[in-house]
Amino acid sequence: MKIKGVANKYGVNESTLRYYEKEGLIGPINRINGIRTFNEEDIERLELIIFLRSSDVTIEDLKIIFKKETNKDEKEQILSKIKSDLIKKVDIINQTIKKIDLL
């Protein structure tokens, strides 16, 4: 799928996709006649990145998670931090829902 189609399908800017590639989060993306063309593996990685970014995972954390040189302990530490942050957010959302129910 060409970069424009990927950008439209996932609601991201083409510049964001190029940035993710530049930062090593995806790719390198194959080019056909100079146009970035995403394969299934690229799309799967992008879907995961978009999902994690929507949960406020930082680019720096993503780099650590996806870097091949990252050791298992470092990766587990980052993932544990992400889980902990998400659990805190769920708690806040649940408290907010309870307060709304009281209105």
PyMOL commands that set and color helices and strands:
alter all, ss='L'
color gray80, all
select helices_A, chain A and resi 3-10+14-22+40-54+59-66+72-102
alter helices_A, ss='H'
color red, helices_A
select strands_A, chain A and resi 30-32+35-37
alter strands_A, ss='S'
color yellow, strands_A
deselect
rebuild
show_as cartoon
